[in-house]
Amino acid sequence: MAKTGAAIRASALLLGLAGAAQAEEEALPDLASCMDIEIARFERELRAFEGAGHAGRMFDIARTDGVEYCGTLGIVRCDRSDDPLACQRALAGQQDALREAVLSGLRLPPALSGDEAFEVQLYRRVWALSQGRSAGPDCAGATPRFAHWCEAREANSRLRNAVLAWQLARYLGLSAPAIEAGWARPPSPVRPQPRPGSEQ
């Protein structure tokens, strides 16, 4: 089975970490900072999509692999912390809190009509999915270590559903930008990498 972009990036990250175990934890962004970068990426793509004129073009820039990537980074940070289980429990709570913040700014889907665009139909379904909960205790019966990891992953899945609904809502004019809504910040500027041999 082909790997998703997020899986490939996560694998590359883990391989890099294995070869640089002495790197400090601060080298990895926390969940909020990572999400700020991901949301800014989407807003850039949305502006480009709208600026290019999208009449007749399917809305094809909605994706959540970046959200999954941020959750994976969070788990890696926890693995490198003094108390990985407590950290992963906190990470799950942080992702669920962010999900609630995202959902609080979404408007209800438009009323059903006989002639509506694909994106409206998709938004109605994704919005309903984002409101739901798992059908059962997905992480029950596992060892404590696996259960905490599982809960963090399940929380990320719920967050991905919410962000996908928000992306469609932004396109349809049914939600404000994340920074305006208060659940994301402008990402910090990226510091340029120094050239080898140059002074820091």
PyRosetta script that sets phi, psi and omega in degrees:
from pyrosetta import init, pose_from_sequence

init()
pose = pose_from_sequence("MAKTGAAIRASALLLGLAGAAQAEEEALPDLASCMDIEIARFERELRAFEGAGHAGRMFDIARTDGVEYCGTLGIVRCDRSDDPLACQRALAGQQDALREAVLSGLRLPPALSGDEAFEVQLYRRVWALSQGRSAGPDCAGATPRFAHWCEAREANSRLRNAVLAWQLARYLGLSAPAIEAGWARPPSPVRPQPRPGSEQ")
pose.set_psi(1, 134.7)
pose.set_omega(1, -178.5)
pose.set_phi(2, -69.1)
pose.set_psi(2, 140.8)
pose.set_omega(2, 178.6)
pose.set_phi(3, -77.1)
pose.set_psi(3, 146.3)
pose.set_omega(3, 173.4)
pose.set_phi(4, -75.3)
pose.set_psi(4, 165.1)
pose.set_omega(4, 177.9)
pose.set_phi(5, -58.7)
pose.set_psi(5, -39.1)
pose.set_omega(5, 179.7)
pose.set_phi(6, -65.3)
pose.set_psi(6, -40.5)
pose.set_omega(6, -179.3)
pose.set_phi(7, -65.5)
pose.set_psi(7, -40.1)
pose.set_omega(7, 179.2)
pose.set_phi(8, -64.7)
pose.set_psi(8, -44.1)
pose.set_omega(8, 179.8)
pose.set_phi(9, -64.8)
pose.set_psi(9, -40.9)
pose.set_omega(9, 179.8)
pose.set_phi(10, -63.7)
pose.set_psi(10, -41.9)
pose.set_omega(10, 178.9)
pose.set_phi(11, -62.8)
pose.set_psi(11, -43.5)
pose.set_omega(11, 179.3)
pose.set_phi(12, -63.3)
pose.set_psi(12, -39.6)
pose.set_omega(12, 179.5)
pose.set_phi(13, -63.1)
pose.set_psi(13, -46.3)
pose.set_omega(13, -178.4)
pose.set_phi(14, -64.0)
pose.set_psi(14, -37.7)
pose.set_omega(14, 176.8)
pose.set_phi(15, -64.5)
pose.set_psi(15, -40.5)
pose.set_omega(15, 178.5)
pose.set_phi(16, -64.8)
pose.set_psi(16, -39.0)
pose.set_omega(16, 179.2)
pose.set_phi(17, -65.7)
pose.set_psi(17, -36.9)
pose.set_omega(17, -179.8)
pose.set_phi(18, -62.1)
pose.set_psi(18, -33.2)
pose.set_omega(18, -179.5)
pose.set_phi(19, -88.2)
pose.set_psi(19, -3.6)
pose.set_omega(19, -179.1)
pose.set_phi(20, -139.3)
pose.set_psi(20, 54.2)
pose.set_omega(20, -175.3)
pose.set_phi(21, -64.6)
pose.set_psi(21, -20.6)
pose.set_omega(21, -178.1)
pose.set_phi(22, -81.2)
pose.set_psi(22, -4.3)
pose.set_omega(22, -179.6)
pose.set_phi(23, -64.2)
pose.set_psi(23, 145.7)
pose.set_omega(23, -178.2)
pose.set_phi(24, -77.3)
pose.set_psi(24, 154.1)
pose.set_omega(24, -178.5)
pose.set_phi(25, -60.3)
pose.set_psi(25, -32.3)
pose.set_omega(25, -177.4)
pose.set_phi(26, -64.5)
pose.set_psi(26, -12.9)
pose.set_omega(26, 178.5)
pose.set_phi(27, -68.1)
pose.set_psi(27, -20.8)
pose.set_omega(27, 178.2)
pose.set_phi(28, -101.1)
pose.set_psi(28, 131.4)
pose.set_omega(28, 178.7)
pose.set_phi(29, -67.9)
pose.set_psi(29, 147.9)
pose.set_omega(29, 174.4)
pose.set_phi(30, -74.2)
pose.set_psi(30, 174.1)
pose.set_omega(30, -174.6)
pose.set_phi(31, -57.8)
pose.set_psi(31, -47.4)
pose.set_omega(31, -176.8)
pose.set_phi(32, -61.9)
pose.set_psi(32, -44.5)
pose.set_omega(32, -179.2)
pose.set_phi(33, -65.6)
pose.set_psi(33, -40.5)
pose.set_omega(33, 178.3)
pose.set_phi(34, -63.7)
pose.set_psi(34, -42.2)
pose.set_omega(34, 179.4)
pose.set_phi(35, -67.1)
pose.set_psi(35, -34.7)
pose.set_omega(35, 176.1)
pose.set_phi(36, -58.1)
pose.set_psi(36, -42.7)
pose.set_omega(36, 179.0)
pose.set_phi(37, -65.1)
pose.set_psi(37, -43.3)
pose.set_omega(37, -178.2)
pose.set_phi(38, -65.9)
pose.set_psi(38, -42.5)
pose.set_omega(38, 179.8)
pose.set_phi(39, -66.4)
pose.set_psi(39, -39.6)
pose.set_omega(39, 177.1)
pose.set_phi(40, -62.8)
pose.set_psi(40, -38.3)
pose.set_omega(40, 176.9)
pose.set_phi(41, -59.6)
pose.set_psi(41, -46.8)
pose.set_omega(41, -179.2)
pose.set_phi(42, -62.6)
pose.set_psi(42, -42.6)
pose.set_omega(42, -178.7)
pose.set_phi(43, -62.3)
pose.set_psi(43, -37.1)
pose.set_omega(43, 175.9)
pose.set_phi(44, -63.6)
pose.set_psi(44, -44.8)
pose.set_omega(44, -179.7)
pose.set_phi(45, -66.2)
pose.set_psi(45, -35.7)
pose.set_omega(45, 178.2)
pose.set_phi(46, -65.4)
pose.set_psi(46, -42.6)
pose.set_omega(46, 177.8)
pose.set_phi(47, -62.4)
pose.set_psi(47, -42.2)
pose.set_omega(47, 179.2)
pose.set_phi(48, -65.5)
pose.set_psi(48, -40.1)
pose.set_omega(48, 179.6)
pose.set_phi(49, -61.7)
pose.set_psi(49, -46.6)
pose.set_omega(49, -178.5)
pose.set_phi(50, -71.8)
pose.set_psi(50, -35.7)
pose.set_omega(50, -179.1)
pose.set_phi(51, -68.8)
pose.set_psi(51, -27.1)
pose.set_omega(51, -178.6)
pose.set_phi(52, -81.2)
pose.set_psi(52, -8.4)
pose.set_omega(52, -177.0)
pose.set_phi(53, 78.7)
pose.set_psi(53, 108.6)
pose.set_omega(53, -171.4)
pose.set_phi(54, -111.6)
pose.set_psi(54, 18.7)
pose.set_omega(54, 179.6)
pose.set_phi(55, -59.3)
pose.set_psi(55, 123.9)
pose.set_omega(55, 179.1)
pose.set_phi(56, 81.5)
pose.set_psi(56, -4.4)
pose.set_omega(56, -179.2)
pose.set_phi(57, -99.2)
pose.set_psi(57, 135.3)
pose.set_omega(57, 178.8)
pose.set_phi(58, -69.6)
pose.set_psi(58, 143.3)
pose.set_omega(58, 178.1)
pose.set_phi(59, -72.4)
pose.set_psi(59, 100.4)
pose.set_omega(59, -170.3)
pose.set_phi(60, -116.0)
pose.set_psi(60, 18.6)
pose.set_omega(60, -178.4)
pose.set_phi(61, -105.1)
pose.set_psi(61, -0.1)
pose.set_omega(61, 178.0)
pose.set_phi(62, -76.7)
pose.set_psi(62, 127.0)
pose.set_omega(62, 176.9)
pose.set_phi(63, -161.6)
pose.set_psi(63, 159.7)
pose.set_omega(63, -175.8)
pose.set_phi(64, -128.5)
pose.set_psi(64, 15.3)
pose.set_omega(64, 178.7)
pose.set_phi(65, -64.2)
pose.set_psi(65, -29.7)
pose.set_omega(65, 176.9)
pose.set_phi(66, -67.0)
pose.set_psi(66, -36.4)
pose.set_omega(66, 177.1)
pose.set_phi(67, -65.4)
pose.set_psi(67, -41.6)
pose.set_omega(67, 176.9)
pose.set_phi(68, -62.9)
pose.set_psi(68, -40.4)
pose.set_omega(68, 178.1)
pose.set_phi(69, -59.7)
pose.set_psi(69, -43.1)
pose.set_omega(69, 178.7)
pose.set_phi(70, -63.0)
pose.set_psi(70, -39.9)
pose.set_omega(70, 177.3)
pose.set_phi(71, -65.1)
pose.set_psi(71, -37.8)
pose.set_omega(71, 177.8)
pose.set_phi(72, -64.9)
pose.set_psi(72, -41.7)
pose.set_omega(72, 176.4)
pose.set_phi(73, -59.8)
pose.set_psi(73, -39.9)
pose.set_omega(73, 179.3)
pose.set_phi(74, -60.7)
pose.set_psi(74, -41.3)
pose.set_omega(74, 179.0)
pose.set_phi(75, -66.9)
pose.set_psi(75, -39.6)
pose.set_omega(75, 177.8)
pose.set_phi(76, -62.1)
pose.set_psi(76, -43.3)
pose.set_omega(76, 176.9)
pose.set_phi(77, -59.0)
pose.set_psi(77, -40.8)
pose.set_omega(77, 179.3)
pose.set_phi(78, -65.2)
pose.set_psi(78, -41.1)
pose.set_omega(78, -180.0)
pose.set_phi(79, -60.8)
pose.set_psi(79, -26.8)
pose.set_omega(79, -178.3)
pose.set_phi(80, -96.3)
pose.set_psi(80, 2.8)
pose.set_omega(80, -178.8)
pose.set_phi(81, -88.8)
pose.set_psi(81, 174.2)
pose.set_omega(81, 179.8)
pose.set_phi(82, -72.6)
pose.set_psi(82, -26.1)
pose.set_omega(82, -178.5)
pose.set_phi(83, -136.6)
pose.set_psi(83, 81.2)
pose.set_omega(83, -174.5)
pose.set_phi(84, -57.9)
pose.set_psi(84, -38.2)
pose.set_omega(84, -176.4)
pose.set_phi(85, -68.8)
pose.set_psi(85, -45.3)
pose.set_omega(85, 177.5)
pose.set_phi(86, -63.5)
pose.set_psi(86, -38.1)
pose.set_omega(86, 179.4)
pose.set_phi(87, -64.1)
pose.set_psi(87, -43.3)
pose.set_omega(87, 179.8)
pose.set_phi(88, -68.7)
pose.set_psi(88, -34.3)
pose.set_omega(88, 175.7)
pose.set_phi(89, -63.3)
pose.set_psi(89, -42.9)
pose.set_omega(89, 177.4)
pose.set_phi(90, -65.6)
pose.set_psi(90, -38.1)
pose.set_omega(90, 178.8)
pose.set_phi(91, -62.2)
pose.set_psi(91, -42.3)
pose.set_omega(91, 177.5)
pose.set_phi(92, -60.4)
pose.set_psi(92, -44.2)
pose.set_omega(92, 179.0)
pose.set_phi(93, -64.5)
pose.set_psi(93, -37.7)
pose.set_omega(93, 178.9)
pose.set_phi(94, -64.5)
pose.set_psi(94, -41.7)
pose.set_omega(94, -179.7)
pose.set_phi(95, -68.6)
pose.set_psi(95, -38.4)
pose.set_omega(95, 177.5)
pose.set_phi(96, -67.5)
pose.set_psi(96, -37.1)
pose.set_omega(96, 177.1)
pose.set_phi(97, -65.3)
pose.set_psi(97, -40.1)
pose.set_omega(97, 178.0)
pose.set_phi(98, -65.7)
pose.set_psi(98, -39.8)
pose.set_omega(98, 176.6)
pose.set_phi(99, -57.6)
pose.set_psi(99, -45.3)
pose.set_omega(99, -180.0)
pose.set_phi(100, -62.3)
pose.set_psi(100, -39.0)
pose.set_omega(100, 178.8)
pose.set_phi(101, -65.1)
pose.set_psi(101, -41.3)
pose.set_omega(101, 178.5)
pose.set_phi(102, -62.8)
pose.set_psi(102, -48.3)
pose.set_omega(102, -176.0)
pose.set_phi(103, -66.2)
pose.set_psi(103, -29.8)
pose.set_omega(103, -176.3)
pose.set_phi(104, -65.0)
pose.set_psi(104, -21.4)
pose.set_omega(104, -178.9)
pose.set_phi(105, -99.5)
pose.set_psi(105, 6.1)
pose.set_omega(105, -178.6)
pose.set_phi(106, -91.5)
pose.set_psi(106, 136.0)
pose.set_omega(106, 174.0)
pose.set_phi(107, -85.4)
pose.set_psi(107, 156.1)
pose.set_omega(107, 178.4)
pose.set_phi(108, -61.9)
pose.set_psi(108, 150.3)
pose.set_omega(108, 176.6)
pose.set_phi(109, -60.6)
pose.set_psi(109, 151.1)
pose.set_omega(109, 177.4)
pose.set_phi(110, -59.5)
pose.set_psi(110, 155.7)
pose.set_omega(110, 178.1)
pose.set_phi(111, -60.8)
pose.set_psi(111, 146.0)
pose.set_omega(111, -178.1)
pose.set_phi(112, -62.7)
pose.set_psi(112, 135.0)
pose.set_omega(112, 177.0)
pose.set_phi(113, -136.7)
pose.set_psi(113, 167.8)
pose.set_omega(113, -177.2)
pose.set_phi(114, -79.2)
pose.set_psi(114, -16.0)
pose.set_omega(114, -176.2)
pose.set_phi(115, -136.3)
pose.set_psi(115, 95.8)
pose.set_omega(115, -179.6)
pose.set_phi(116, -137.6)
pose.set_psi(116, 153.4)
pose.set_omega(116, -177.0)
pose.set_phi(117, -68.3)
pose.set_psi(117, 159.0)
pose.set_omega(117, 178.0)
pose.set_phi(118, -55.8)
pose.set_psi(118, -42.1)
pose.set_omega(118, -177.3)
pose.set_phi(119, -62.4)
pose.set_psi(119, -35.2)
pose.set_omega(119, 177.8)
pose.set_phi(120, -67.7)
pose.set_psi(120, -44.0)
pose.set_omega(120, 177.6)
pose.set_phi(121, -61.2)
pose.set_psi(121, -43.5)
pose.set_omega(121, -179.6)
pose.set_phi(122, -65.2)
pose.set_psi(122, -41.4)
pose.set_omega(122, -179.8)
pose.set_phi(123, -60.3)
pose.set_psi(123, -41.6)
pose.set_omega(123, 179.7)
pose.set_phi(124, -58.9)
pose.set_psi(124, -41.9)
pose.set_omega(124, -178.5)
pose.set_phi(125, -74.2)
pose.set_psi(125, -42.4)
pose.set_omega(125, -179.7)
pose.set_phi(126, -67.7)
pose.set_psi(126, -38.2)
pose.set_omega(126, 177.7)
pose.set_phi(127, -60.7)
pose.set_psi(127, -44.7)
pose.set_omega(127, 178.9)
pose.set_phi(128, -62.7)
pose.set_psi(128, -40.9)
pose.set_omega(128, 179.0)
pose.set_phi(129, -64.0)
pose.set_psi(129, -39.5)
pose.set_omega(129, -177.5)
pose.set_phi(130, -68.9)
pose.set_psi(130, -21.3)
pose.set_omega(130, 179.9)
pose.set_phi(131, -83.3)
pose.set_psi(131, -16.1)
pose.set_omega(131, -171.2)
pose.set_phi(132, -86.1)
pose.set_psi(132, 176.3)
pose.set_omega(132, 175.8)
pose.set_phi(133, -125.3)
pose.set_psi(133, 168.0)
pose.set_omega(133, 177.8)
pose.set_phi(134, -62.1)
pose.set_psi(134, 149.8)
pose.set_omega(134, 179.8)
pose.set_phi(135, -72.6)
pose.set_psi(135, -12.9)
pose.set_omega(135, -178.4)
pose.set_phi(136, -165.7)
pose.set_psi(136, 175.9)
pose.set_omega(136, 179.7)
pose.set_phi(137, -75.4)
pose.set_psi(137, 88.6)
pose.set_omega(137, -173.3)
pose.set_phi(138, -60.1)
pose.set_psi(138, -27.5)
pose.set_omega(138, -173.7)
pose.set_phi(139, -104.9)
pose.set_psi(139, 7.7)
pose.set_omega(139, -177.1)
pose.set_phi(140, -67.8)
pose.set_psi(140, 146.7)
pose.set_omega(140, 175.3)
pose.set_phi(141, 83.6)
pose.set_psi(141, -1.4)
pose.set_omega(141, -178.9)
pose.set_phi(142, -87.6)
pose.set_psi(142, 163.9)
pose.set_omega(142, 173.2)
pose.set_phi(143, -65.2)
pose.set_psi(143, 155.7)
pose.set_omega(143, -179.1)
pose.set_phi(144, -53.1)
pose.set_psi(144, -41.8)
pose.set_omega(144, -178.4)
pose.set_phi(145, -64.0)
pose.set_psi(145, -45.6)
pose.set_omega(145, -179.7)
pose.set_phi(146, -70.6)
pose.set_psi(146, -36.5)
pose.set_omega(146, -178.2)
pose.set_phi(147, -62.8)
pose.set_psi(147, -41.2)
pose.set_omega(147, 179.4)
pose.set_phi(148, -66.2)
pose.set_psi(148, -41.2)
pose.set_omega(148, 176.2)
pose.set_phi(149, -61.7)
pose.set_psi(149, -44.3)
pose.set_omega(149, -179.0)
pose.set_phi(150, -61.6)
pose.set_psi(150, -42.9)
pose.set_omega(150, -179.4)
pose.set_phi(151, -64.3)
pose.set_psi(151, -37.5)
pose.set_omega(151, 177.6)
pose.set_phi(152, -65.7)
pose.set_psi(152, -39.3)
pose.set_omega(152, 178.4)
pose.set_phi(153, -67.9)
pose.set_psi(153, -42.1)
pose.set_omega(153, 179.6)
pose.set_phi(154, -65.1)
pose.set_psi(154, -38.1)
pose.set_omega(154, 176.6)
pose.set_phi(155, -63.1)
pose.set_psi(155, -37.8)
pose.set_omega(155, 178.0)
pose.set_phi(156, -65.9)
pose.set_psi(156, -36.5)
pose.set_omega(156, 177.5)
pose.set_phi(157, -62.9)
pose.set_psi(157, -41.6)
pose.set_omega(157, 177.9)
pose.set_phi(158, -65.2)
pose.set_psi(158, -39.2)
pose.set_omega(158, 178.3)
pose.set_phi(159, -64.9)
pose.set_psi(159, -39.9)
pose.set_omega(159, 178.6)
pose.set_phi(160, -60.3)
pose.set_psi(160, -41.6)
pose.set_omega(160, 178.4)
pose.set_phi(161, -61.4)
pose.set_psi(161, -41.4)
pose.set_omega(161, -179.5)
pose.set_phi(162, -66.4)
pose.set_psi(162, -42.6)
pose.set_omega(162, -178.7)
pose.set_phi(163, -67.8)
pose.set_psi(163, -37.3)
pose.set_omega(163, 176.7)
pose.set_phi(164, -62.2)
pose.set_psi(164, -42.4)
pose.set_omega(164, 176.7)
pose.set_phi(165, -62.3)
pose.set_psi(165, -40.3)
pose.set_omega(165, 179.1)
pose.set_phi(166, -64.5)
pose.set_psi(166, -40.8)
pose.set_omega(166, 179.8)
pose.set_phi(167, -60.1)
pose.set_psi(167, -45.0)
pose.set_omega(167, 177.7)
pose.set_phi(168, -65.9)
pose.set_psi(168, -38.6)
pose.set_omega(168, 178.9)
pose.set_phi(169, -64.0)
pose.set_psi(169, -38.5)
pose.set_omega(169, 177.6)
pose.set_phi(170, -61.6)
pose.set_psi(170, -44.5)
pose.set_omega(170, 180.0)
pose.set_phi(171, -62.7)
pose.set_psi(171, -39.0)
pose.set_omega(171, -177.2)
pose.set_phi(172, -85.0)
pose.set_psi(172, -1.6)
pose.set_omega(172, -179.0)
pose.set_phi(173, 75.1)
pose.set_psi(173, 27.0)
pose.set_omega(173, -177.6)
pose.set_phi(174, -108.1)
pose.set_psi(174, 9.5)
pose.set_omega(174, 179.1)
pose.set_phi(175, -155.2)
pose.set_psi(175, 149.6)
pose.set_omega(175, 177.5)
pose.set_phi(176, -80.8)
pose.set_psi(176, 160.8)
pose.set_omega(176, 171.6)
pose.set_phi(177, -56.3)
pose.set_psi(177, 150.1)
pose.set_omega(177, -175.6)
pose.set_phi(178, -61.3)
pose.set_psi(178, -37.6)
pose.set_omega(178, -179.7)
pose.set_phi(179, -65.7)
pose.set_psi(179, -41.8)
pose.set_omega(179, 177.4)
pose.set_phi(180, -64.6)
pose.set_psi(180, -37.2)
pose.set_omega(180, 179.6)
pose.set_phi(181, -74.5)
pose.set_psi(181, -18.6)
pose.set_omega(181, 174.3)
pose.set_phi(182, 96.1)
pose.set_psi(182, 5.0)
pose.set_omega(182, -179.3)
pose.set_phi(183, -105.1)
pose.set_psi(183, 7.3)
pose.set_omega(183, 172.8)
pose.set_phi(184, -145.1)
pose.set_psi(184, 160.6)
pose.set_omega(184, 179.9)
pose.set_phi(185, -124.6)
pose.set_psi(185, 160.6)
pose.set_omega(185, 171.5)
pose.set_phi(186, -60.4)
pose.set_psi(186, 132.5)
pose.set_omega(186, -179.3)
pose.set_phi(187, -65.1)
pose.set_psi(187, 148.7)
pose.set_omega(187, 177.9)
pose.set_phi(188, -66.1)
pose.set_psi(188, 146.6)
pose.set_omega(188, 176.9)
pose.set_phi(189, -59.8)
pose.set_psi(189, 144.5)
pose.set_omega(189, 178.4)
pose.set_phi(190, -85.5)
pose.set_psi(190, 125.8)
pose.set_omega(190, 179.0)
pose.set_phi(191, -75.4)
pose.set_psi(191, 128.2)
pose.set_omega(191, 179.4)
pose.set_phi(192, -61.5)
pose.set_psi(192, 144.2)
pose.set_omega(192, 176.8)
pose.set_phi(193, -74.8)
pose.set_psi(193, 129.7)
pose.set_omega(193, 179.4)
pose.set_phi(194, -68.3)
pose.set_psi(194, 148.9)
pose.set_omega(194, 176.4)
pose.set_phi(195, -69.8)
pose.set_psi(195, 146.5)
pose.set_omega(195, 177.9)
pose.set_phi(196, -55.0)
pose.set_psi(196, 131.4)
pose.set_omega(196, 177.5)
pose.set_phi(197, 86.8)
pose.set_psi(197, -9.4)
pose.set_omega(197, 179.7)
pose.set_phi(198, -80.7)
pose.set_psi(198, 159.6)
pose.set_omega(198, -179.4)
pose.set_phi(199, -79.3)
pose.set_psi(199, 144.0)
pose.set_omega(199, -179.6)
pose.set_phi(200, -76.6)
pose.dump_pdb("model.pdb")
